[in-house]
């Protein structure tokens, strides 16, 4: 009798991030070319992270960030990051993708855009990915702890909840 080894395949799954948990390291690159690691890059500030996993998710991300910038952009204790999450074969076009984003983003915002190549499947689990073209939002406090999250297109009611959290965390009126 010949015995063949049995290999068990275990899929790696993560629970979605929950309020009160620290953000795991998210590594990418600012549009300026500098390496970026969150939550360290936002240390000491309240930060909204807006992740997008598809080309079309940029519309939802831009709607959320546009409103957030209007309301909180002048506050030095608050920041935001647009984070395109690029996986699969698209990674091969990194130079073209980054060049296109640099051209389409005002220079003063290059340090607010972090491109992440790879690791998208794990991050999809972390944000409770369901709708490909949705914005996936994570609000961090000054220590990098998740305080609020949401996914979907821009929504006034959800934005009001976000705004209340930001105002309380930043200690502003």
Buried (B, 14 or more C-beta within 10 A) or exposed (E): EEEEEEEEEEEEEEEBBEEEBEBBEBBBBBBEEEEBEBBEBBEEBBBBBBBBBBEEBBBBBBBBBEBBBEBBBEBEBBBBBBBBBBBEEBEEEEEEBBEEBBEEBEEEBBBBBBBBBBBBBEBBBBBBBEBEBBBBBBBBBBEBBBBBBBBBBBBEEBBEEBBEBBBEBBEEE
